[in-house]
Structures are given as structure tokens and as C-alpha cells.
Amino acid sequence: MAAFLQWRRFVFFDRETVKDPIENGKNFILPNGISACDSGRGHIVLGDMEGQIWFLTRSLQLSSFQAYKLRVTHLFQLKQHSILVSVGQDEHGINPLVKVWNTDKRDSGSPLCTRIFPAIPGNKPTEVSCLSVHENLNFMAIGFTDGSVVLTKGDITRDRHSKTLTLHEGNSPVTGLAFRQAGKVTHLFVVNLEKVQCYTLSVKEYPRLELDTHGCALRCSALTDPSQDSQFIVAGNECVYLYQPDERGPCFAFDGHKILVHWHRGYLLLLTQDSKSPNKPGFGSKETSPTEKHVLTIYDLDNKFIAYSAAFDDIIDVLAEWGSFYILTRDGKMFVLQEKDTQTKLEMLFKKNLFVMAINLAKSQHLDKDGLSEIFRQYGDHLYVKGDHDGAIQQYIRTIGKLEPSYVIRKFLDAQRIHNLTAYLQALHRQSLANADHTTLLLNCYTKLKDSSKLEEFIKSSESEVHFDVEIAIKVLRQAGYHSHAVFLAEKHAHHEWYLKIQLEDLKNYQEALRYIGRLPFEQAETNMKHYGKTLMHHVPESTTVLLKKLCTDYQPSQDLADHDSLDRLAVNKANSEEFIPIFANNPRELHAFLEHMIKVEPFSPQGVYDTLLELRLQDWAHEQDPEKKEVLQRAALSLLRSDNTVFDKALVLCQMHSFKEGVLYLYEKGKLYQQIMHYHMQNEEYSKVVEACKHYGNQEVCLWEQALGYFARKEEDCKAYISEVLQHIDLNNLMPPLLVVQTLAHNSTATLSVIKDYLINKLQRESQQIEEDERKIRQYREETANLRSEIQELRTSAKIFQKTKCTMCNSPLELPSVHFLCGHSFHQHCFESYAESEAECPTCTPENRKVMDMLRAQDQKRDLHDHFNRQLRGSNDGFSVVADYFGRGVFNKLTLITDPPGAKAGPGSLEADLQRDLLIHTKRNV
């Protein structure tokens, strides 16, 4: 029970007297003899003692019609329909009539009356005490002074579709009725002077439940709106009770003799008789004494305050319409109570520092979040000034999302208020509105307070509850020395780089860092090994080498990794082993094992792997003192060179750096660098190897013998045996002119004439044989030339007799017509036409003749190549041989070719020219 005396009083309504719009300055006057009132659908409805019903519009325009002959006793205006239900009398005596009016339809200027029926419970005439109509137009309840209630069910606007029954009977007058709709369930509250009861109308038997054993006076009950769960209000002289359909609700100790109760938009309106007024009217009396005073009080039950309270003279009724309360008094005046706007009411509360009440009021008025946040801020400021920092921070927390966090943070940066700042920052993170600076500040607060439990709770929240920047949190924790917490956070949220950095740089836990990398997906594992590989190799070389072997062959994350992509296990992931070689800079033993493993498991490893392994093997070979082990290492290095996986230039440089003779010679031979092989032997003064190299590679490069002769010629040692062997090969293959050989050996003091005696004798003998052979060919060519000249002369001076009897082509006997040529070949004409390419040439001699003509044309072309001849002559060491070559090709001869002049006709006079041409064409030169 709440005592209203403890409730604060405010003036949240402005009182004004309604003025007449026509007569300026004068009060508006109501019609006389008002007996019933109601409001809704944009007008106030009044009934008087003369049977008229008045409609008052917002512009204070009055209109009326005659509804009854005697008087109107009750009015009920539906809020959702233009239906007005009235009760009055057309005859003297107790004979009340119920009329249903449709105010939207007109009948001779008046609202259309859709239904009339007498209000009599059974056969006993009695007065109507109260009236209620359901908004769905399917229920109407009429209460009587004899304690009975008549229920009309069906369409209340028509007689045909409704039925009437007596729902309740009793001895005490019915003082209030109200329908309550909750979903599909309909209840009817019935109150009299003694009891409060509820009927369930949606059930066929209309079950009744008695809610209380005391009632109320007439017009002292009402129904709240749905925001208050549609509770039934019963105002007794001592308390105001609220009822649900099945139980009694809260009770408010508002004492005083109640005259009227209304509920509108969250406000409870109570009209009580002034305690100074001595007269108290009885039940049903509408008359009051001239001196009677009424007190109108407006309560806000939710926020527990009195919104307005004032005394009036003889109030007839209080009606709510057009957003205001209208007070009708018996002296004909009308007052209006206009509610102040929400901001004005809040400012009034702020002046009195009633922030809690202001917050509740703002919520009930559905103020937006910005408005509420401003109230919370002012309340927080008020508490902060008073020194209630705990209460202030709670209000500031409620401003999160609207108020700039820096406004609050600056107030609580003092070390003594760090726990308040921590609470605010926690709330800021819970709402996911914290930035990196807020996270840093919160973690610093935890560390200064040394509140490990809160810190762990903050960082170990579930994935869905993380409301902070994880990376910033890791940085702050690391800086504050909370390395275990930072590592936990980094591992939980997969910040691999931070996890490894803390493990390696702060905790020095190299084995754990290596294990963590082995659990990562391939790409991340590869990246982190490139970054931290040198550090890990320095401290845990063996384990690091094992992981690198896995990473470069067929890497799969460790099985204990909770979250890794299953598809990643299906693919074959291999890192480039060459990229990890720098990691082994100071660990040659591990590097050697790694490279040996790679070429064994991955034969097609990058060339850098083979080059590096070759360097390691050569280093081992160079430093090994044991002959047997050195031999093994030599074979290993050679096998690597023969695998063709190394880069030639790099391998050659490595072999030369380590003086690996077998490797150098192998690579020279592989690269066809035969002169380098011989020079290598020359540098090492291996005379036999020089001669042997000439024998092996002399066919590929003949200049090797010349270089060998020059090498031995420059030696002052006794190299006669080697010189003789070289001269023998030079002589056999005619590689050098004798004069050049003599000049070369002339620089050697040990090379006497006996060394080249045999060479010179053999050379002169072969030259003599060559001269004899040339003289023989000259004689042969002269004899052939004389024969050709005699043949030409014979053709010029005597007739040619063709004695061939067979065709040269088909070897059949010749028959006319036939074709004969001076060369002695004869053909059938049809054979000649079938095989001959030209009518002027013999088909048999044509191929040979063309060869001769091609040779002549080639010589003609070369005769004109003077520039080429000059360049070749200037660039040659032996100019005489070049000139002799051109003489032999007839460059300096003048050749005259006799042909037919253009347009000449064949005749006896041109026979000699024809013979010369044919002889030239059809005669093959024997060379």
C-alpha cells in the first residue's frame, strides 16, 4: 500500500477558463440542466434534463437534438465507432429507454436512431444506475439500482441480431460496469456498494468470480488503458484498488470521499469532496449544496507523484478530449487543463534535483534515447558533485552510445577513482563501443589495481563476448609485463605473430614457439619460419631443422591444432627449400643434413640447394686429412656435379676456389672448354697431360696442337720428346706451314735441327710428290684441250653425218620424222616432244649443260665482287693464296659468250655462230 502523502506534488497542467469564441473575453457557458456527459470521436456529448443531447466541437460550436421527451440520464460514446448509446425517459414514471444513435448518419437533421428498447430487468421497473458498451459493438451492459445487470449480446445497433438476458441479480445497487478484452477473452467487471465481481463472457455459462467484499459509490470506478494491463479501478473512501479478472492488484491509500474516478493516458483522476464541506450527498444524487467544494487530483501511478491538484466549485464531470482535460461545473463554466510538454516537466524536476523521477517520467513519456541520455548525464553530474562517485558512474554508464566517453573518463582519471573508471570502461567494451585507447586504458586500470581475476575474466571471454581490439590488448599486456595473459590472448584469437614475438623475445620459450609454428596452416607456418627461423636455429637447431624438412617436403599441421582447414590437408604443400638456406648461416652441420635430406626426398629441388650442398661438400673435402675419407668426399662431390642440377658457372667457381682438380676438368669438358683443359695442364706443367689433351680434343679444336707446340717451344727445359710427338701430329694432319713451325721453334734454345729434321724431310717429300701430280694433270688437261679444238674445227669445216639407227630415248629403231642433235643423239619426234624441256636442247645432255652454265654464272657473279675481294685480301695473313684462288676462278679473265643477236633469222650464214654456241652448250668439260 502506497501512501499518497509521501508523493511529491507538481503542477504539470496549466489551468484555463474556456472563453467564448464569439463573445471575446467572456466565459463559455454550458447549457442548463446537464444530467449526463461523455466524450469521444472529436466532440463532447452532453445530455440535459429536458431530453436534449448536445454536441460540443473543438471550436466550441454547440448543436443539439431532442432525444427524449422528458430527460437524458446516461450517455456512452464509443471511442472507435460513431455510435452513441443513451438512456432516458419519454414517459413519467420508471420507464427508462435505451436508444442507439449513429452520429455519422442523419435523420431530419438529427443523428439516426438505429435501435430503441426499454431498460427493464425482467418485469420489475427500476432505475438505471450505470451503462457500459464494448468497443466491438457485440456487448452492452446496463446496471440497475435494484442490483441487477442486463447484458445485451450481439449487434447492439439492431434488435434482430441481438438478445438480452439478466446477467446478475443482487440487493445492492450496481455502481460501475466495465468491459475488458484480452485477446479473445472478454470479461465484464461489475461493482456495487458491497462487492467487486468479474464475469467471463467468452465462456458459455458466464462464470462469475468475486474479487472483493467491498465496493464503491456511483461513478467511482474506471478501466485503465492496455499500457496498465486494462485493470479495473475501484475507488473507496480510504483506498483505491486495482483488479485483474482473477485477482486484486495493487492498492493506493488515497483517502477522502470519492465522487468521480477517470483514467486517461496513464493518469488517474480523482474527484473528492473537500474536507471542509459538511454536506455529503447520498447515492444517485446529482444535487450538491451551493457551498460544496470539490478537489480534483491527477495521479501518475507509475512514477508515484501528483501531477496536479486544485479545488473547484460543484464539478459535474471531467472529460478527456483533444489531448486535454475539460472540467464542467454546475455554474455553467468549463475549465481546461493542458498538460505541459515533457521538456518543461523535466526541467521542473531538474530544478529540484529529482533525477530518478525525471528518468521514470521520460521513460513513461517514451522519450528518445538522446533525451534519456541527457537526463542520465545531468544525474551523473549531480551525483559526482555530491561526491557519490559510485552512483555517478552508474548513471554515466547509461549514457554510453550517446555521451562522448572522454567526458566521463576525464572526471575519473584520479587514481582514487580508478575502480569507477574501470567499471565504466568495462561497460563501454560490453557494448562494443570501445576504441583502441579505451582498451589500453582499461587494461592499464587492471594492471594498476593488480586485479588479476578481472583481467582474466576480461581476456578469457568467449568469442561472442569479445568487445575490444585484441591486438591493442596484447600490446598493453605485454608492455605491462603480463606475458602469460598476452600469450593466451594471442593464441586464442590467432594472432600468430604476436604469440611468437612474446614467446621468443620475452619468455624465451623457443621450443614452445617452434611447436606453435608446427600447428599453423602452411602459408602462416612458412611466413613465420622465414621471420623467426634464424633465432630458432640459433637456440634449438635440431628441432628447427626437423620442422624445416617437413615444411619443404609435404607439410601438414600438427594434429593438436584445433582449427585448421581440412582442405589444407588434402593439398600437397611444399615450401621453396632454397629460401630457407640463409637461416643456417651459422649452422653448417644442420644445413648439410637439411640439404642432403632435400635432394634425397625431392630430387628436383631448386638449383640453389645443389649449389649450396656442393659448396659444403667441397669445404669438407678441402679440410679432410684422411685420404680414405677424402676419396669418399671427392666421389660425393663429383656425383653432385654429374647430376646436372648445379649451375655451371657457380659450380666452376666453387671448384676453382677449393682447387678441386677433378671437378674443374669435368666442368671444362662438360662445357667443351678444351683450350681451358689444356691451359690448366700447362699451368700445372703437366706435359704429358698437355699432349694427351691434344689427342683427345684435337679433332674438335685443331688449334690445340699449335698452342701445344708454342707452349713447348717457350719451355727452356728439354722437351724434345714432346715436341717430336706434337710435330708428328701436325705433319700428319698438315696443321701448320713448315715456315711457321720453324719460326715457332726458333725461340727454343734446346730445340736443335735434329728435332725437326724428320719433319722437314717428310714435308719436302710430300711437296715433291704433289708437284709431280700437278704436272701430270697439266699434261692431261692440255691433251683434252687439243682434242676439243680439233673437234670444234671439224664441226666448222665438214658436214655431220648422223648414223644413229635407234632412238636414244626409247631405244627403238628410228623412223621419220626424227630429230638429230650435233652431240650425236637422235630421237623419234614424238619421244622428243614428250621428254624435251626445250626445242633447242638435247634432253639427254641438258642436265650436264646446266651444270656448266651454272658454273659460268657463278664465276661471272664472283668476278664483280671487288669489294669482297679487297676486304678478304686485306684481312688475310696470306694474300698470295687469296689472289691465286681468284685467278683460278677466272676473276681476271675476259670471257666472250657468242649468242644470237636480237631478231636475227637463222640461215646458212650463221652456221659458224650456231656451231660455236652448240659446242659450248653440249660439250662437257672434263675436269
Buried (B, 14 or more C-beta within 10 A) or exposed (E): EBEBEEBEEBBBBEBEEBBEEEEEEEBBBBBEEBBBBBBBBEBBBBBBBBBBBBBBEEEBEBEBBEBBEBBBBBBBBBEEBBBBBBBBBBEEEEEBBBBBBBBEEEEEEBBBBBBEBEBBBEEEBBBBBBBBBBEEBBBBBBBBBBBBBBBBBBBBBEBEEBEBEEBBEBEBBBBBBBBBBEEEEBBBBBBBBBBBBBBBBEEEEBEEEEBBEBBBBBBBBBBBEEEBEBBBBBBBBEBBBBBBBEEBBEBBEBBBBBBBBBBBEBBBBBBBBBEEBEEEBEEEEEEBEEEBBBBBBBBBBBBBBBBBBBEBBBBBBBBBBBEBBBBBBBEBBBBBBEBBEBEEBBEBBBEEBBBEBBBBBBEBBEBEEEBBBBBBBBBBBBBBEEEBBEBBBBBBBBBBEBBEBEEBBEBBEEEEBBBBBBBBBBBBBBEEEBEBEBBBBBBBBBBEBEBEEBBBEBBEBEEEEBBBBBBBBBBBBBEBEBBEBBBBBBBBBEBBBBBBBBBBEEBEBBEBBBBBBBBBBBEBBBBBBBBBBBBBBBBBBEBBBBBBBBBBBEBBBBEEEEEBEEEBEEEEBBBBBBBBBEBBEEBEEBBBBBBBBBBEEBEEBBEBBBBBBBBBBBBBBEEBEEEEEBEBBBEBBBEBBEEEBBBEEBBBBBBBEBEBEEBBBBBBBBEEBBBBBBBBBBEEEBBEBBBBBBEBBBEEBBBBBBBBBBBBBEBEEEBBEBBBBBBEBBBEEEBBEBEBBBEBBEEBEBBEEEBBEEBBEBBEEEEEEEEEEEEEEEEEEEEEEEEBEEEBEEBEEEEEEEEBEEBBBEEEEBEEEBBBBBBBBBBBEBBBEEBBEEEEBBBBBBEBBEEBEEBBEEBEEBBEEEEEBEEBEEEEEEEEEBBEEBEEBBBEEEEEEEEEEEEEEEEEEBEEBBBBBBBBBBBEEEE
